[in-house]
Amino acid sequence: MSAALQVTPTEPLLGAIEAEGFALLRGPEMAARLGPAGMPAALDAFAASWERLETDRFMADGGRYRRRRHANFTARAGQPGHVRGPHRPHFQAVVHNSLNGGVERWFGPMEDAVAESAPLQALLALGRGVADARSPRTDWFVEAHQFRIEAVAGAPGFPTPEGVHHDGVDYVLIGMIARTNLTGGETLVTDEAGQALARFTLLDRLDCAFMDDRRVMHGVTPVQPADPALPSCRDVLVITWKRLAAAEA
């Protein structure tokens, strides 16, 4: 991990997660943390890959409003970086995803150039810094998801059709890549009892929410086109860290 991505126990990001169970970082702050990987040229190439996502055909509600690609990595204690694993299905228990849980879902693999790109590697390093600071000497199973939610007039898109939920992992990083001609998409963070802790909207590139998934739940309101005559989509990156032993169980 480069010096620019170190996470210390006293810094605001980690402090907010420890105190509240989540943290919100706006785009300029996140870009500064990422160093060269947060520069416009690197981010433009990274964001362009969202144009090449595949339709999610595992939506139990029959919707075709979501496109995605997926990759998995391991991060071993005492070893730098994240090592990409063989392509595998994504699985969530029904208790964590009441709509699409309980089945193995095979999504298109994240393109190699995207998985190896400076922005993704920098975000992986930043998130691991938080995970390692809170749970030292832990091996992590990591999944990275590229999502595009599309909406048209009369047919909204649903970023979290399962509602407010846990992902069933330890930590979650949700990063905005692009909002195009959208209204809606407000993120709600709640405690275990469903009591609202925060409401905010990820608006600009690299606006990010980092959550302790064991402590808080999250959901996102539907999105609709601001101008019904124009294309509309919400592009986000979601990265999760889960203790490797638990992921293999």
C-alpha positions in Angstrom: 0.0 0.0 0.0 1.4 3.4 -0.9 1.9 6.1 1.7 -1.0 8.1 0.2 -3.4 5.2 1.0 -2.4 4.5 4.6 -5.3 4.4 7.0 -4.3 5.3 10.6 -6.5 4.7 13.7 -6.8 8.5 14.3 -7.9 9.6 10.8 -11.5 10.8 10.2 -12.5 7.9 7.9 -11.7 5.2 10.4 -13.0 7.3 13.2 -16.4 7.8 11.6 -16.7 4.1 10.9 -15.8 3.1 14.4 -18.2 5.7 15.9 -21.2 5.5 13.5 -20.7 2.3 11.6 -20.3 4.2 8.3 -18.5 7.1 6.6 -19.3 9.4 3.7 -16.5 10.7 1.6 -17.1 13.2 -1.2 -15.4 12.9 -4.6 -12.6 15.5 -4.2 -11.5 14.1 -0.9 -11.5 10.5 -2.3 -9.7 11.6 -5.4 -7.0 13.2 -3.3 -6.6 10.0 -1.3 -6.1 8.0 -4.5 -3.2 10.1 -5.7 -2.4 9.6 -9.5 -5.2 7.0 -9.6 -7.7 9.7 -8.8 -6.7 12.0 -11.7 -9.2 12.6 -14.5 -7.4 10.7 -17.2 -7.3 7.5 -15.1 -10.8 7.9 -14.0 -12.2 8.6 -17.5 -10.8 5.3 -18.8 -12.1 3.4 -15.7 -15.6 4.9 -16.0 -15.8 4.1 -19.8 -15.8 0.4 -18.9 -19.3 0.7 -17.5 -20.5 1.0 -21.2 -19.5 -2.7 -21.6 -21.5 -4.3 -18.7 -23.8 -7.3 -19.3 -27.5 -7.5 -18.5 -28.2 -9.1 -15.1 -30.4 -12.1 -15.9 -30.9 -13.2 -12.3 -33.5 -10.7 -11.3 -36.3 -12.5 -9.6 -38.6 -9.6 -10.2 -38.1 -10.1 -14.0 -36.5 -6.7 -14.4 -33.9 -5.9 -17.0 -32.9 -2.6 -15.6 -29.5 -3.8 -14.2 -26.2 -4.4 -15.9 -23.1 -5.7 -14.1 -19.7 -7.4 -14.1 -18.0 -9.1 -11.2 -14.5 -10.1 -9.9 -13.2 -11.7 -6.8 -9.9 -11.3 -5.0 -8.1 -12.5 -1.9 -6.0 -10.4 0.5 -3.8 -12.4 2.8 -2.5 -11.1 6.1 1.1 -10.0 5.9 1.0 -10.0 2.0 0.5 -6.8 0.0 -2.2 -6.3 -2.6 -5.2 -8.3 -3.7 -4.8 -11.4 -5.8 -7.6 -12.0 -8.3 -9.2 -15.4 -8.1 -10.8 -17.6 -10.8 -14.1 -16.4 -12.0 -16.9 -17.8 -9.7 -20.6 -17.1 -9.0 -21.8 -14.5 -6.6 -23.9 -15.9 -3.7 -25.9 -14.3 -1.0 -28.1 -16.0 1.6 -31.8 -15.3 1.4 -31.6 -13.6 4.8 -29.3 -11.0 3.2 -31.1 -10.7 -0.2 -34.7 -11.6 0.0 -35.2 -11.1 -3.7 -32.2 -12.8 -5.4 -30.6 -14.7 -2.6 -30.2 -18.5 -2.3 -28.9 -19.1 -5.8 -25.5 -18.9 -7.5 -25.5 -16.0 -9.8 -23.0 -16.0 -12.7 -22.2 -12.5 -14.0 -19.9 -11.5 -16.7 -16.3 -11.3 -15.5 -14.7 -7.9 -14.9 -12.4 -7.1 -17.8 -8.7 -7.7 -17.0 -7.7 -4.2 -17.8 -10.4 -2.9 -15.3 -9.4 -5.3 -12.5 -5.7 -4.2 -13.0 -6.5 -0.5 -13.4 -5.0 2.1 -11.1 -8.3 3.4 -9.8 -9.6 -0.1 -8.8 -6.3 -1.1 -7.2 -6.2 2.2 -5.3 -9.8 1.7 -4.0 -9.0 -1.9 -3.0 -5.9 -0.7 -1.1 -7.9 2.1 0.7 -10.7 -0.3 1.7 -8.2 -2.9 2.9 -6.5 -0.3 5.0 -9.8 0.2 6.9 -10.5 -3.5 7.1 -7.0 -4.3 8.4 -7.0 -1.4 10.9 -10.2 -2.7 12.4 -9.4 -6.4 12.1 -5.6 -7.0 12.1 -4.0 -10.2 10.8 -7.1 -11.2 8.9 -7.3 -12.9 5.5 -10.0 -11.3 3.3 -12.3 -12.5 0.5 -13.0 -9.5 -1.7 -15.7 -9.0 -4.4 -15.9 -6.1 -6.7 -19.1 -5.4 -8.6 -19.7 -2.9 -11.5 -23.4 -1.9 -11.5 -25.4 0.1 -14.0 -29.0 0.8 -13.1 -31.1 2.0 -16.1 -34.4 3.9 -16.0 -36.8 5.1 -18.7 -40.1 7.1 -18.5 -42.7 5.0 -16.7 -40.1 2.3 -15.7 -37.9 3.3 -12.8 -34.7 1.5 -12.0 -34.1 -0.1 -8.6 -30.5 0.1 -7.2 -31.5 -2.2 -4.2 -34.7 -4.0 -5.2 -34.3 -6.2 -2.1 -34.8 -3.1 0.1 -32.7 -2.0 3.1 -30.3 -4.8 3.8 -27.0 -6.2 5.1 -24.7 -7.6 2.3 -23.6 -10.4 4.6 -20.0 -9.3 4.7 -17.7 -7.3 7.0 -17.2 -4.0 5.1 -18.7 -2.4 2.0 -17.4 0.4 -0.2 -20.0 2.0 -2.5 -18.5 4.4 -5.0 -20.3 6.7 -7.5 -18.9 6.5 -11.0 -21.6 8.5 -12.9 -25.1 9.7 -12.7 -26.7 10.4 -16.1 -30.0 12.3 -16.4 -31.3 11.0 -13.0 -33.6 11.9 -10.1 -33.7 9.8 -7.0 -31.1 7.4 -5.8 -30.9 8.5 -2.2 -28.9 6.2 0.1 -30.5 5.3 3.5 -28.4 4.0 6.3 -30.1 2.4 9.3 -29.3 0.5 12.4 -30.3 -3.1 13.0 -33.8 -2.1 14.1 -34.4 -0.1 11.0 -33.9 3.3 12.6 -32.6 5.8 10.1 -29.0 7.0 10.8 -28.4 9.0 7.7 -29.7 9.9 4.3 -27.5 11.2 1.5 -27.2 11.0 -2.3 -24.0 10.0 -4.0 -23.9 12.6 -6.8 -20.5 13.1 -8.2 -17.7 10.9 -9.4 -16.0 9.1 -6.4 -18.6 10.2 -3.9 -18.2 7.1 -1.6 -19.9 5.5 1.3 -18.0 3.0 3.5 -20.0 0.8 5.8 -19.4 -1.7 8.6 -22.0 -4.2 7.2 -22.2 -6.0 10.6 -23.5 -2.9 12.3 -25.6 -1.0 9.7 -27.9 -1.7 6.9 -28.3 0.3 3.7 -30.6 0.8 0.8 -31.1 3.1 -2.2 -34.3 4.7 -3.4 -35.5 4.1 -7.1 -34.1 6.2 -9.9 -36.0 7.9 -12.7 -35.0 9.9 -15.7 -34.9 13.7 -15.1 -35.7 14.2 -18.8 -37.9 11.3 -20.0 -36.7 11.8 -23.6 -33.1 11.0 -22.8 -31.1 8.0 -21.6 -30.8 7.6 -17.9 -28.4 5.5 -15.8 -26.7 5.2 -12.4 -23.2 3.7 -12.5 -21.6 2.5 -9.2 -18.7 0.3 -8.0 -19.3 -1.9 -4.9 -16.4 -3.6 -3.2 -16.9 -5.9 -0.2 -14.5 -7.5 2.3 -15.4 -10.6 4.2 -13.2 -12.8 6.4 -11.9 -15.5 4.2 -12.7 -18.4 6.6 -16.3 -17.2 6.7 -16.5 -16.9 2.9 -15.3 -20.4 2.5 -17.6 -21.9 5.1 
